[in-house]
Amino acid sequence: MMECKLTNEQIKKILLDERSQKDIAKDYGISQGRVSRIKRGFNPEIFVNK
């Protein structure tokens, strides 16, 4: 799966989203693992993509 860059706004929405990680991943075109990393606070992209 080719993953796209997420905006800071999208990352904030993912952090607040209470649905399953699988459903979130499908909506954003990213892997469930990436959603997990975002939810756990590991997302270096937030510092690069401003």
Helices and strands as residue ranges (DSSP letters): H 8-16, H 21-28, H 32-39, H 45-48
